[in-house]
Each structure stands twice: as C-alpha cells, then as structure tokens.
Amino acid sequence: MCGRLVVPNTLDELLSVFDAVGGDFHNWSPSWNIKPTQTIPVVIHSAKGTADTVRRVEPARWSLTPSWSKELKTKFPTFNARSEGITEKATWRGPVKTHRALIPATGYYEWQTDPATKKKTPFYIHSATDDVLALAGLYSWWKDPVKTAEDPTPWTLTATILTSGAVDELLHIHDRNPVPLPRDWWDDWLNPDLVGDQHFVDAAIQAALPVAARLDIVEVAPLPSGDDGADLIIPAAID
C-alpha cells in the first residue's frame, strides 16, 4: 500500500527531471504529507488540444475514477492498484493499455503495526539519495456529466499508483510496496503507442525490484493529519 506521498520538489525541478515540456499545473506547492483524493503531480505523454503528443506534468486527483463512472467518488478505494491480475479488472483494464503515468515522489509513508499492542509506527520510505522516484501509475480523464459544454472545467484528471508484493527489504514494514521504475523504463511506460497488457506490467514489476530494494527506511514521529513541512521526515528520537 502507498497512502501518503512526499513530493518536496518544485514544478521546474519536476519538468527538468522528467524532460517534460509543461502542462496546466499552476499554484503547485511542495508537500510532505499528500493524502488520497488530494492533488499530486503526474507525468503523462498525451495530446491535449493539439494533434501532437507531448510529455507533460499535470495535476491529478489521487484516486482514479474510470471514464465510465457516473460520479467522481468511487465506491471503493482507487488510490492504489494491485498489479496482479490488473487487466482483469474493469477499472484498470483501459488505463493499462494506453493511459500509463509516472508519479513523482521522493518517498512515501508506511505504518508498521505491533501485533501485541496494535500500535502503529510510521516510517518514511524514500530514495537514499533524495532523488525523485518515478512510481508506476495509471491515469484517467473523468468528465462530469452534470457540467454543461460551456463550463470551463468539465474534466478531472485522476490517477492511481501501482503496487506489488513487497521486496524482502520492505516486507517487515508492509506486505506491499509501490513500483519505482528505473529510468530506462520511463519512456516505454509512458508511450501510449505501446499497448500494455499483463506481461508488460509484470516486466515493469521485475525491473522495479532493484530500485525498491535500495530504498531507505526511517522511523518518523506520528503524522498529524493536517500538518505539512520538511520536519515530518526527520527521524524520530528513539528511546
């Protein structure tokens, strides 16, 4: 599972890292505590208003809503997508084919539960070098059926993060982890001309294993729901 993201980068930094030309991303502020349904930056390669496809960084609602859904809010959580059997699920089948995204983040939070006391301890799992990770994701454009053609904002970009069974190095924290793709996979994952299937997803999972195995794990203090800032990733004082 991946339920809280850390994206401390500016838009210009993200554009540089992913060699993107831009996008309709305004008023972005770095954040150390992004929750599902909030706005995250996503990297996509698609056309928008022109015939040419380009790589862009766009704001997306972190929880994918299928294009055929009548409501933006889904009946079940969609901020993560299990990679196993992903093409068998109606929600993910279409996006896997051509609507794949990279989700920038330097890390994410995960909670370890003590089986005896049920106490949950948060950990910050992140790039050891603080480089931007490219988490494999999917996206979908959702059109509000209530809004008229004259409304300037009928469309909402939504996205999800793929997860796989946790690598051994992370298994003691949680049994699943997001899929951090190596740089040599970025182009293919974003390429809408490559039609994705289960074999393609499985290959991406295998390519991500060495990256996931190198992530650092740091225990941090409890995360207040509304707090934000770089102090949230400071290692907790251990008694």
CYANA upper distance limits for C-alpha pairs under 8 A (distance plus 0.5 A):
  1 MET  CA     80 ASN  CA      7.29
  1 MET  CA    110 GLU  CA      8.17
  1 MET  CA    163 THR  CA      6.98
  1 MET  CA    174 HIS  CA      8.06
  1 MET  CA    175 ASP  CA      8.45
  1 MET  CA    176 ARG  CA      5.92
  1 MET  CA    177 ASN  CA      6.15
  1 MET  CA    178 PRO  CA      7.29
  2 CYS  CA     80 ASN  CA      7.31
  2 CYS  CA    108 TYR  CA      7.18
  2 CYS  CA    109 TYR  CA      7.57
  2 CYS  CA    110 GLU  CA      7.38
  2 CYS  CA    161 ILE  CA      8.14
  2 CYS  CA    163 THR  CA      8.17
  2 CYS  CA    177 ASN  CA      7.18
  2 CYS  CA    178 PRO  CA      6.73
  3 GLY  CA     35 LYS  CA      6.89
  3 GLY  CA     36 PRO  CA      7.00
  3 GLY  CA     79 PHE  CA      8.05
  3 GLY  CA     80 ASN  CA      8.47
  3 GLY  CA    108 TYR  CA      8.07
  3 GLY  CA    109 TYR  CA      7.52
  3 GLY  CA    110 GLU  CA      7.90
  4 ARG  CA     33 ASN  CA      6.57
  4 ARG  CA     34 ILE  CA      5.87
  4 ARG  CA     35 LYS  CA      5.56
  4 ARG  CA     36 PRO  CA      7.67
  4 ARG  CA    108 TYR  CA      6.08
  4 ARG  CA    109 TYR  CA      5.91
  4 ARG  CA    110 GLU  CA      8.15
  5 LEU  CA     32 TRP  CA      7.26
  5 LEU  CA     33 ASN  CA      6.39
  5 LEU  CA     34 ILE  CA      5.50
  5 LEU  CA     35 LYS  CA      7.33
  5 LEU  CA    105 ALA  CA      7.12
  5 LEU  CA    107 GLY  CA      6.79
  5 LEU  CA    108 TYR  CA      4.95
  5 LEU  CA    109 TYR  CA      7.09
  6 VAL  CA     31 SER  CA      6.52
  6 VAL  CA     32 TRP  CA      4.77
  6 VAL  CA     33 ASN  CA      6.28
  6 VAL  CA     34 ILE  CA      7.00
  6 VAL  CA    105 ALA  CA      6.17
  6 VAL  CA    106 THR  CA      6.45
  6 VAL  CA    107 GLY  CA      5.84
  6 VAL  CA    108 TYR  CA      6.06
  6 VAL  CA    109 TYR  CA      8.44
  7 VAL  CA     30 PRO  CA      6.29
  7 VAL  CA     31 SER  CA      5.83
  7 VAL  CA     32 TRP  CA      6.49
  7 VAL  CA     34 ILE  CA      8.44
  7 VAL  CA    104 PRO  CA      7.43
  7 VAL  CA    105 ALA  CA      5.20
  7 VAL  CA    106 THR  CA      6.40
  7 VAL  CA    107 GLY  CA      7.91
  8 PRO  CA     30 PRO  CA      4.83
  8 PRO  CA     31 SER  CA      5.77
  8 PRO  CA     32 TRP  CA      6.72
  8 PRO  CA    105 ALA  CA      8.23
  8 PRO  CA    106 THR  CA      7.86
  8 PRO  CA    230 ALA  CA      8.47
  9 ASN  CA     13 GLU  CA      6.54
  9 ASN  CA     14 LEU  CA      7.11
  9 ASN  CA     30 PRO  CA      5.96
 10 THR  CA     14 LEU  CA      6.94
 10 THR  CA     28 TRP  CA      7.99
 10 THR  CA     29 SER  CA      7.43
 10 THR  CA     30 PRO  CA      6.55
 11 LEU  CA     15 LEU  CA      6.67
 11 LEU  CA     25 PHE  CA      8.43
 11 LEU  CA     28 TRP  CA      7.40
 12 ASP  CA     16 SER  CA      6.72
 13 GLU  CA     17 VAL  CA      6.66
 14 LEU  CA     18 PHE  CA      6.60
 14 LEU  CA     20 ALA  CA      8.44
 14 LEU  CA     57 VAL  CA      8.15
 14 LEU  CA    104 PRO  CA      8.13
 15 LEU  CA     19 ASP  CA      6.09
 15 LEU  CA     20 ALA  CA      5.36
 15 LEU  CA     21 VAL  CA      7.27
 15 LEU  CA     22 GLY  CA      7.13
 15 LEU  CA     56 ARG  CA      8.39
 15 LEU  CA     57 VAL  CA      7.37
 16 SER  CA     20 ALA  CA      7.28
 17 VAL  CA    132 VAL  CA      8.21
 18 PHE  CA     43 VAL  CA      8.17
 19 ASP  CA     55 ARG  CA      8.10
 20 ALA  CA     43 VAL  CA      8.35
 20 ALA  CA     54 VAL  CA      8.24
 20 ALA  CA     55 ARG  CA      5.45
 20 ALA  CA     56 ARG  CA      5.54
 20 ALA  CA     57 VAL  CA      7.08
 21 VAL  CA     54 VAL  CA      7.72
 21 VAL  CA     55 ARG  CA      6.68
 21 VAL  CA     56 ARG  CA      6.17
 21 VAL  CA     57 VAL  CA      8.37
 22 GLY  CA     55 ARG  CA      8.05
 22 GLY  CA     56 ARG  CA      5.43
 22 GLY  CA     57 VAL  CA      6.25
 22 GLY  CA     58 GLU  CA      8.38
 23 GLY  CA     56 ARG  CA      5.58
 23 GLY  CA     57 VAL  CA      5.79
 23 GLY  CA     58 GLU  CA      5.89
 24 ASP  CA     57 VAL  CA      8.21
 24 ASP  CA     58 GLU  CA      6.41
 24 ASP  CA     59 PRO  CA      7.86
 25 PHE  CA     57 VAL  CA      7.49
 25 PHE  CA     58 GLU  CA      5.91
 25 PHE  CA     59 PRO  CA      6.18
 31 SER  CA    228 ASP  CA      7.00
 31 SER  CA    229 GLY  CA      7.10
 32 TRP  CA    228 ASP  CA      6.13
 32 TRP  CA    229 GLY  CA      6.06
 32 TRP  CA    230 ALA  CA      6.71
 32 TRP  CA    232 LEU  CA      7.35
 32 TRP  CA    233 ILE  CA      8.13
 33 ASN  CA    227 ASP  CA      7.79
 33 ASN  CA    228 ASP  CA      6.09
 33 ASN  CA    229 GLY  CA      8.16
 33 ASN  CA    232 LEU  CA      8.46
 34 ILE  CA     38 GLN  CA      7.02
 34 ILE  CA     39 THR  CA      8.17
 34 ILE  CA     40 ILE  CA      8.03
 35 LYS  CA     62 TRP  CA      8.26
 36 PRO  CA     61 ARG  CA      8.35
 36 PRO  CA     62 TRP  CA      5.64
 36 PRO  CA     63 SER  CA      6.67
 36 PRO  CA     79 PHE  CA      6.53
 37 THR  CA     61 ARG  CA      5.80
 37 THR  CA     62 TRP  CA      5.07
 37 THR  CA     63 SER  CA      5.95
 37 THR  CA     79 PHE  CA      8.12
 38 GLN  CA     61 ARG  CA      6.14
 38 GLN  CA     62 TRP  CA      6.17
 39 THR  CA     59 PRO  CA      6.59
 39 THR  CA     60 ALA  CA      5.91
 39 THR  CA     61 ARG  CA      5.36
 39 THR  CA     62 TRP  CA      6.51
 40 ILE  CA     59 PRO  CA      6.22
 40 ILE  CA     60 ALA  CA      5.97
 40 ILE  CA     61 ARG  CA      6.98
 40 ILE  CA     62 TRP  CA      6.69
 40 ILE  CA    103 ILE  CA      8.32
 41 PRO  CA     57 VAL  CA      6.78
 41 PRO  CA     58 GLU  CA      6.12
 41 PRO  CA     59 PRO  CA      5.30
 41 PRO  CA     60 ALA  CA      6.70
 41 PRO  CA    103 ILE  CA      7.12
 41 PRO  CA    104 PRO  CA      7.19
 42 VAL  CA     57 VAL  CA      6.01
 42 VAL  CA     58 GLU  CA      5.89
 42 VAL  CA     59 PRO  CA      6.76
 42 VAL  CA     60 ALA  CA      6.97
 42 VAL  CA    101 ALA  CA      6.88
 42 VAL  CA    102 LEU  CA      6.36
 42 VAL  CA    103 ILE  CA      5.41
 42 VAL  CA    104 PRO  CA      7.12
 42 VAL  CA    159 ALA  CA      8.23
 43 VAL  CA     55 ARG  CA      7.40
 43 VAL  CA     56 ARG  CA      6.17
 43 VAL  CA     57 VAL  CA      5.08
 43 VAL  CA     58 GLU  CA      6.94
 43 VAL  CA    101 ALA  CA      6.04
 43 VAL  CA    102 LEU  CA      5.51
 43 VAL  CA    103 ILE  CA      6.85
 43 VAL  CA    104 PRO  CA      8.06
 44 ILE  CA     55 ARG  CA      6.17
 44 ILE  CA     56 ARG  CA      6.07
 44 ILE  CA     57 VAL  CA      7.06
 44 ILE  CA     58 GLU  CA      8.00
 44 ILE  CA     99 HIS  CA      8.37
 44 ILE  CA    100 ARG  CA      7.52
 44 ILE  CA    101 ALA  CA      5.53
 44 ILE  CA    102 LEU  CA      7.30
 44 ILE  CA    190 LEU  CA      6.72
 45 HIS  CA     53 THR  CA      6.68
 45 HIS  CA     54 VAL  CA      5.75
 45 HIS  CA     55 ARG  CA      4.73
 45 HIS  CA     56 ARG  CA      6.74
 45 HIS  CA    101 ALA  CA      8.29
 45 HIS  CA    190 LEU  CA      6.25
 45 HIS  CA    191 ASN  CA      7.09
 45 HIS  CA    192 PRO  CA      7.56
 46 SER  CA     52 ASP  CA      8.23
 46 SER  CA     53 THR  CA      4.96
 46 SER  CA     54 VAL  CA      6.08
 46 SER  CA     55 ARG  CA      7.17
 46 SER  CA     56 ARG  CA      8.31
 46 SER  CA    192 PRO  CA      7.86
 47 ALA  CA     51 ALA  CA      6.61
 47 ALA  CA     52 ASP  CA      5.99
 47 ALA  CA     53 THR  CA      4.61
 47 ALA  CA     54 VAL  CA      6.78
 48 LYS  CA     52 ASP  CA      8.46
 48 LYS  CA     53 THR  CA      7.99
 59 PRO  CA    157 LEU  CA      7.65
 60 ALA  CA    156 THR  CA      7.79
 60 ALA  CA    157 LEU  CA      5.33
 60 ALA  CA    158 THR  CA      5.42
 60 ALA  CA    159 ALA  CA      6.64
 61 ARG  CA    156 THR  CA      7.92
 61 ARG  CA    157 LEU  CA      6.74
 61 ARG  CA    158 THR  CA      5.07
 61 ARG  CA    159 ALA  CA      6.70
 62 TRP  CA     79 PHE  CA      6.24
 62 TRP  CA    158 THR  CA      6.51
 62 TRP  CA    159 ALA  CA      5.75
 62 TRP  CA    160 THR  CA      6.60
 63 SER  CA     77 PRO  CA      7.71
 63 SER  CA     78 THR  CA      5.38
 63 SER  CA     79 PHE  CA      4.50
 63 SER  CA     80 ASN  CA      8.01
 63 SER  CA    158 THR  CA      6.43
 63 SER  CA    159 ALA  CA      5.92
 63 SER  CA    160 THR  CA      5.94
 64 LEU  CA     78 THR  CA      5.97
 64 LEU  CA     79 PHE  CA      6.77
 64 LEU  CA    138 LEU  CA      8.28
 64 LEU  CA    139 TYR  CA      6.97
 64 LEU  CA    140 SER  CA      6.90
 64 LEU  CA    158 THR  CA      5.12
 64 LEU  CA    159 ALA  CA      4.92
 64 LEU  CA    160 THR  CA      5.75
 65 THR  CA     69 SER  CA      7.14
 65 THR  CA     72 LEU  CA      6.49
 65 THR  CA     73 LYS  CA      7.62
 65 THR  CA     74 THR  CA      7.11
 65 THR  CA     78 THR  CA      7.99
 65 THR  CA     91 THR  CA      8.36
 65 THR  CA    140 SER  CA      7.02
 65 THR  CA    141 TRP  CA      8.24
 65 THR  CA    142 TRP  CA      6.90
 65 THR  CA    158 THR  CA      6.54
 65 THR  CA    159 ALA  CA      8.14
 66 PRO  CA     91 THR  CA      6.30
 66 PRO  CA     92 TRP  CA      8.45
 66 PRO  CA    140 SER  CA      6.63
 66 PRO  CA    141 TRP  CA      8.10
 66 PRO  CA    142 TRP  CA      7.13
 67 SER  CA    140 SER  CA      6.88
 67 SER  CA    141 TRP  CA      6.58
 67 SER  CA    142 TRP  CA      5.29
 67 SER  CA    143 LYS  CA      7.44
 68 TRP  CA    142 TRP  CA      8.27
 69 SER  CA     74 THR  CA      8.37
 69 SER  CA    142 TRP  CA      8.26
 70 LYS  CA    144 ASP  CA      8.20
 70 LYS  CA    145 PRO  CA      7.59
 71 GLU  CA    144 ASP  CA      7.93
 72 LEU  CA    142 TRP  CA      7.81
 72 LEU  CA    144 ASP  CA      8.04
 74 THR  CA     78 THR  CA      7.95
 78 THR  CA    160 THR  CA      6.90
 79 PHE  CA    159 ALA  CA      7.60
 79 PHE  CA    160 THR  CA      5.16
 79 PHE  CA    161 ILE  CA      6.77
 80 ASN  CA    160 THR  CA      5.75
 80 ASN  CA    161 ILE  CA      5.29
 80 ASN  CA    162 LEU  CA      6.19
 80 ASN  CA    163 THR  CA      7.04
 81 ALA  CA     86 ILE  CA      8.01
 81 ALA  CA     92 TRP  CA      8.13
 81 ALA  CA    160 THR  CA      6.93
 81 ALA  CA    161 ILE  CA      6.53
 81 ALA  CA    162 LEU  CA      5.24
 81 ALA  CA    163 THR  CA      6.50
 82 ARG  CA     86 ILE  CA      6.88
 82 ARG  CA    162 LEU  CA      6.44
 82 ARG  CA    163 THR  CA      5.64
 82 ARG  CA    164 SER  CA      6.75
 83 SER  CA    162 LEU  CA      6.53
 83 SER  CA    163 THR  CA      6.35
 83 SER  CA    164 SER  CA      6.21
 83 SER  CA    201 VAL  CA      7.48
 83 SER  CA    202 ASP  CA      8.09
 84 GLU  CA    164 SER  CA      7.77
 85 GLY  CA     89 LYS  CA      7.87
 85 GLY  CA    198 GLN  CA      7.52
 86 ILE  CA     92 TRP  CA      6.72
 86 ILE  CA     93 ARG  CA      7.19
 86 ILE  CA    198 GLN  CA      7.39
 87 THR  CA     92 TRP  CA      6.85
 87 THR  CA     93 ARG  CA      5.00
 87 THR  CA     96 VAL  CA      7.62
 87 THR  CA    197 ASP  CA      7.13
 87 THR  CA    198 GLN  CA      6.61
 88 GLU  CA     92 TRP  CA      8.43
 88 GLU  CA     93 ARG  CA      7.01
 89 LYS  CA     93 ARG  CA      6.30
 90 ALA  CA     94 GLY  CA      7.83
 91 THR  CA     95 PRO  CA      8.50
 92 TRP  CA     96 VAL  CA      6.56
 92 TRP  CA    138 LEU  CA      8.34
 93 ARG  CA     97 LYS  CA      7.30
 94 GLY  CA     98 THR  CA      7.71
 94 GLY  CA     99 HIS  CA      7.94
 95 PRO  CA     99 HIS  CA      4.83
 95 PRO  CA    100 ARG  CA      6.73
 95 PRO  CA    138 LEU  CA      6.31
 95 PRO  CA    139 TYR  CA      6.70
 95 PRO  CA    140 SER  CA      7.05
 96 VAL  CA    100 ARG  CA      6.55
 96 VAL  CA    138 LEU  CA      7.09
 96 VAL  CA    195 VAL  CA      8.31
 96 VAL  CA    196 GLY  CA      5.89
 96 VAL  CA    197 ASP  CA      7.21
 97 LYS  CA    192 PRO  CA      8.19
 97 LYS  CA    194 LEU  CA      8.16
 97 LYS  CA    195 VAL  CA      5.19
 97 LYS  CA    196 GLY  CA      4.59
 97 LYS  CA    197 ASP  CA      6.83
 98 THR  CA    191 ASN  CA      7.97
 98 THR  CA    192 PRO  CA      5.02
 98 THR  CA    193 ASP  CA      7.52
 98 THR  CA    194 LEU  CA      7.52
 98 THR  CA    195 VAL  CA      6.22
 98 THR  CA    196 GLY  CA      6.96
 99 HIS  CA    138 LEU  CA      6.34
 99 HIS  CA    139 TYR  CA      6.02
 99 HIS  CA    140 SER  CA      7.28
 99 HIS  CA    190 LEU  CA      8.26
 99 HIS  CA    192 PRO  CA      7.12
100 ARG  CA    136 ALA  CA      8.11
100 ARG  CA    137 GLY  CA      6.36
100 ARG  CA    138 LEU  CA      4.81
100 ARG  CA    139 TYR  CA      6.52
100 ARG  CA    189 TRP  CA      6.82
100 ARG  CA    190 LEU  CA      6.11
100 ARG  CA    191 ASN  CA      8.40
100 ARG  CA    192 PRO  CA      8.04
101 ALA  CA    136 ALA  CA      6.84
101 ALA  CA    137 GLY  CA      5.24
101 ALA  CA    138 LEU  CA      5.52
101 ALA  CA    139 TYR  CA      6.68
101 ALA  CA    159 ALA  CA      8.39
101 ALA  CA    189 TRP  CA      7.72
101 ALA  CA    190 LEU  CA      6.39
102 LEU  CA    134 ALA  CA      5.89
102 LEU  CA    135 LEU  CA      5.94
102 LEU  CA    136 ALA  CA      5.62
102 LEU  CA    137 GLY  CA      5.93
102 LEU  CA    138 LEU  CA      8.26
102 LEU  CA    186 TRP  CA      8.10
102 LEU  CA    189 TRP  CA      8.42
102 LEU  CA    190 LEU  CA      7.82
103 ILE  CA    133 LEU  CA      8.37
103 ILE  CA    134 ALA  CA      6.01
103 ILE  CA    135 LEU  CA      5.34
103 ILE  CA    136 ALA  CA      6.89
103 ILE  CA    137 GLY  CA      6.64
103 ILE  CA    161 ILE  CA      7.72
104 PRO  CA    132 VAL  CA      6.67
104 PRO  CA    133 LEU  CA      6.17
104 PRO  CA    134 ALA  CA      5.47
104 PRO  CA    135 LEU  CA      6.82
105 ALA  CA    132 VAL  CA      6.04
105 ALA  CA    133 LEU  CA      5.75
105 ALA  CA    134 ALA  CA      7.24
105 ALA  CA    135 LEU  CA      7.88
106 THR  CA    126 HIS  CA      6.22
106 THR  CA    127 SER  CA      6.38
106 THR  CA    130 ASP  CA      6.41
106 THR  CA    131 ASP  CA      6.67
106 THR  CA    132 VAL  CA      5.24
106 THR  CA    133 LEU  CA      5.92
107 GLY  CA    124 TYR  CA      7.30
107 GLY  CA    125 ILE  CA      5.95
107 GLY  CA    126 HIS  CA      4.42
107 GLY  CA    127 SER  CA      6.83
107 GLY  CA    133 LEU  CA      7.72
108 TYR  CA    124 TYR  CA      6.33
108 TYR  CA    125 ILE  CA      5.97
108 TYR  CA    126 HIS  CA      6.94
109 TYR  CA    122 PRO  CA      6.99
109 TYR  CA    123 PHE  CA      6.01
109 TYR  CA    124 TYR  CA      5.15
109 TYR  CA    125 ILE  CA      6.52
110 GLU  CA    122 PRO  CA      6.18
110 GLU  CA    123 PHE  CA      5.83
110 GLU  CA    124 TYR  CA      7.13
110 GLU  CA    125 ILE  CA      7.74
110 GLU  CA    173 ILE  CA      7.58
110 GLU  CA    174 HIS  CA      7.71
111 TRP  CA    120 LYS  CA      6.24
111 TRP  CA    121 THR  CA      5.77
111 TRP  CA    122 PRO  CA      4.85
111 TRP  CA    123 PHE  CA      6.52
111 TRP  CA    173 ILE  CA      7.28
111 TRP  CA    174 HIS  CA      7.92
112 GLN  CA    120 LYS  CA      5.95
112 GLN  CA    121 THR  CA      5.68
112 GLN  CA    122 PRO  CA      6.95
112 GLN  CA    123 PHE  CA      8.05
112 GLN  CA    172 HIS  CA      8.32
112 GLN  CA    173 ILE  CA      5.61
112 GLN  CA    174 HIS  CA      7.22
113 THR  CA    118 LYS  CA      6.13
113 THR  CA    119 LYS  CA      6.06
113 THR  CA    120 LYS  CA      4.94
113 THR  CA    121 THR  CA      6.95
114 ASP  CA    118 LYS  CA      5.41
114 ASP  CA    119 LYS  CA      5.83
114 ASP  CA    120 LYS  CA      6.99
115 PRO  CA    119 LYS  CA      8.36
121 THR  CA    219 GLU  CA      7.93
121 THR  CA    220 VAL  CA      8.37
121 THR  CA    221 ALA  CA      8.44
121 THR  CA    222 PRO  CA      7.61
122 PRO  CA    219 GLU  CA      6.59
122 PRO  CA    220 VAL  CA      6.33
122 PRO  CA    221 ALA  CA      7.34
122 PRO  CA    222 PRO  CA      6.75
122 PRO  CA    223 LEU  CA      8.05
123 PHE  CA    217 ILE  CA      6.90
123 PHE  CA    218 VAL  CA      5.85
123 PHE  CA    219 GLU  CA      4.79
123 PHE  CA    220 VAL  CA      6.01
124 TYR  CA    217 ILE  CA      6.33
124 TYR  CA    218 VAL  CA      5.60
124 TYR  CA    219 GLU  CA      6.71
124 TYR  CA    220 VAL  CA      7.01
124 TYR  CA    233 ILE  CA      6.92
125 ILE  CA    215 LEU  CA      6.83
125 ILE  CA    216 ASP  CA      6.10
125 ILE  CA    217 ILE  CA      5.12
125 ILE  CA    218 VAL  CA      6.93
126 HIS  CA    130 ASP  CA      7.57
126 HIS  CA    215 LEU  CA      5.89
126 HIS  CA    216 ASP  CA      5.87
126 HIS  CA    217 ILE  CA      7.20
127 SER  CA    131 ASP  CA      6.43
127 SER  CA    132 VAL  CA      7.81
127 SER  CA    133 LEU  CA      7.38
127 SER  CA    214 ARG  CA      8.10
127 SER  CA    215 LEU  CA      5.69
127 SER  CA    216 ASP  CA      6.71
128 ALA  CA    214 ARG  CA      7.77
128 ALA  CA    215 LEU  CA      6.34
128 ALA  CA    216 ASP  CA      5.80
133 LEU  CA    180 PRO  CA      6.61
133 LEU  CA    181 LEU  CA      8.08
134 ALA  CA    180 PRO  CA      5.93
134 ALA  CA    181 LEU  CA      6.16
134 ALA  CA    182 PRO  CA      8.03
134 ALA  CA    183 ARG  CA      8.45
134 ALA  CA    186 TRP  CA      8.32
135 LEU  CA    161 ILE  CA      7.28
135 LEU  CA    162 LEU  CA      8.05
135 LEU  CA    178 PRO  CA      7.08
135 LEU  CA    179 VAL  CA      5.87
135 LEU  CA    180 PRO  CA      4.85
135 LEU  CA    181 LEU  CA      6.47
136 ALA  CA    161 ILE  CA      6.56
136 ALA  CA    162 LEU  CA      6.20
136 ALA  CA    178 PRO  CA      8.03
136 ALA  CA    179 VAL  CA      5.99
136 ALA  CA    180 PRO  CA      6.72
136 ALA  CA    181 LEU  CA      6.75
136 ALA  CA    189 TRP  CA      8.30
137 GLY  CA    159 ALA  CA      7.33
137 GLY  CA    160 THR  CA      5.92
137 GLY  CA    161 ILE  CA      4.81
137 GLY  CA    162 LEU  CA      5.87
138 LEU  CA    159 ALA  CA      6.06
138 LEU  CA    160 THR  CA      5.92
138 LEU  CA    161 ILE  CA      7.15
138 LEU  CA    162 LEU  CA      8.06
139 TYR  CA    157 LEU  CA      7.54
139 TYR  CA    158 THR  CA      6.08
139 TYR  CA    159 ALA  CA      4.72
139 TYR  CA    160 THR  CA      7.00
140 SER  CA    157 LEU  CA      6.49
140 SER  CA    158 THR  CA      5.84
140 SER  CA    159 ALA  CA      6.83
141 TRP  CA    155 TRP  CA      6.91
141 TRP  CA    156 THR  CA      6.23
141 TRP  CA    157 LEU  CA      5.14
141 TRP  CA    158 THR  CA      6.69
142 TRP  CA    155 TRP  CA      6.07
142 TRP  CA    156 THR  CA      5.69
142 TRP  CA    157 LEU  CA      6.84
142 TRP  CA    158 THR  CA      7.67
143 LYS  CA    154 PRO  CA      6.06
143 LYS  CA    155 TRP  CA      5.04
143 LYS  CA    156 THR  CA      6.95
144 ASP  CA    154 PRO  CA      6.00
144 ASP  CA    155 TRP  CA      6.91
144 ASP  CA    156 THR  CA      8.35
147 LYS  CA    151 ASP  CA      6.64
147 LYS  CA    154 PRO  CA      6.34
148 THR  CA    154 PRO  CA      7.97
149 ALA  CA    154 PRO  CA      8.08
161 ILE  CA    178 PRO  CA      7.21
161 ILE  CA    179 VAL  CA      8.36
162 LEU  CA    178 PRO  CA      6.24
162 LEU  CA    179 VAL  CA      6.55
163 THR  CA    176 ARG  CA      6.86
163 THR  CA    177 ASN  CA      5.87
163 THR  CA    178 PRO  CA      4.73
163 THR  CA    179 VAL  CA      6.22
164 SER  CA    176 ARG  CA      6.05
164 SER  CA    177 ASN  CA      6.21
164 SER  CA    178 PRO  CA      6.84
164 SER  CA    179 VAL  CA      7.18
164 SER  CA    205 ILE  CA      7.62
165 GLY  CA    175 ASP  CA      6.53
165 GLY  CA    176 ARG  CA      5.00
165 GLY  CA    177 ASN  CA      6.87
166 ALA  CA    170 LEU  CA      6.44
166 ALA  CA    171 LEU  CA      5.85
166 ALA  CA    174 HIS  CA      7.43
166 ALA  CA    175 ASP  CA      5.54
166 ALA  CA    176 ARG  CA      4.63
166 ALA  CA    177 ASN  CA      5.48
167 VAL  CA    171 LEU  CA      6.53
167 VAL  CA    176 ARG  CA      8.35
167 VAL  CA    177 ASN  CA      8.06
167 VAL  CA    209 LEU  CA      7.32
167 VAL  CA    212 ALA  CA      7.35
167 VAL  CA    213 ALA  CA      6.75
168 ASP  CA    172 HIS  CA      8.31
168 ASP  CA    213 ALA  CA      7.96
169 GLU  CA    213 ALA  CA      6.24
170 LEU  CA    174 HIS  CA      7.04
170 LEU  CA    175 ASP  CA      8.16
170 LEU  CA    177 ASN  CA      8.15
170 LEU  CA    213 ALA  CA      7.95
171 LEU  CA    175 ASP  CA      5.72
171 LEU  CA    176 ARG  CA      7.82
177 ASN  CA    212 ALA  CA      8.49
179 VAL  CA    205 ILE  CA      6.93
179 VAL  CA    208 ALA  CA      6.42
179 VAL  CA    209 LEU  CA      8.40
179 VAL  CA    212 ALA  CA      7.72
180 PRO  CA    208 ALA  CA      5.93
180 PRO  CA    211 VAL  CA      6.77
180 PRO  CA    212 ALA  CA      6.77
181 LEU  CA    185 TRP  CA      6.69
181 LEU  CA    186 TRP  CA      7.37
181 LEU  CA    204 ALA  CA      7.53
181 LEU  CA    205 ILE  CA      8.46
181 LEU  CA    207 ALA  CA      7.28
181 LEU  CA    208 ALA  CA      5.39
181 LEU  CA    211 VAL  CA      7.68
182 PRO  CA    186 TRP  CA      7.50
182 PRO  CA    207 ALA  CA      7.39
182 PRO  CA    208 ALA  CA      6.68
182 PRO  CA    211 VAL  CA      7.18
185 TRP  CA    189 TRP  CA      6.57
185 TRP  CA    204 ALA  CA      8.02
185 TRP  CA    207 ALA  CA      8.38
186 TRP  CA    190 LEU  CA      6.74
187 ASP  CA    191 ASN  CA      6.46
188 ASP  CA    194 LEU  CA      7.57
196 GLY  CA    200 PHE  CA      6.18
196 GLY  CA    201 VAL  CA      7.56
197 ASP  CA    201 VAL  CA      6.89
198 GLN  CA    202 ASP  CA      6.54
199 HIS  CA    203 ALA  CA      6.64
200 PHE  CA    204 ALA  CA      6.85
201 VAL  CA    205 ILE  CA      6.82
202 ASP  CA    206 GLN  CA      6.91
203 ALA  CA    207 ALA  CA      6.75
204 ALA  CA    208 ALA  CA      6.70
205 ILE  CA    209 LEU  CA      7.03
208 ALA  CA    212 ALA  CA      6.72
209 LEU  CA    213 ALA  CA      6.60
210 PRO  CA    214 ARG  CA      6.97
211 VAL  CA    215 LEU  CA      7.37
218 VAL  CA    235 PRO  CA      6.46
219 GLU  CA    235 PRO  CA      6.16
219 GLU  CA    236 ALA  CA      6.26
220 VAL  CA    232 LEU  CA      7.54
220 VAL  CA    233 ILE  CA      6.61
220 VAL  CA    234 ILE  CA      6.71
220 VAL  CA    235 PRO  CA      5.31
220 VAL  CA    236 ALA  CA      4.87
221 ALA  CA    232 LEU  CA      7.64
221 ALA  CA    234 ILE  CA      8.39
221 ALA  CA    235 PRO  CA      7.79
221 ALA  CA    236 ALA  CA      5.58
223 LEU  CA    227 ASP  CA      7.76
223 LEU  CA    232 LEU  CA      7.47
228 ASP  CA    232 LEU  CA      7.39
230 ALA  CA    234 ILE  CA      7.87
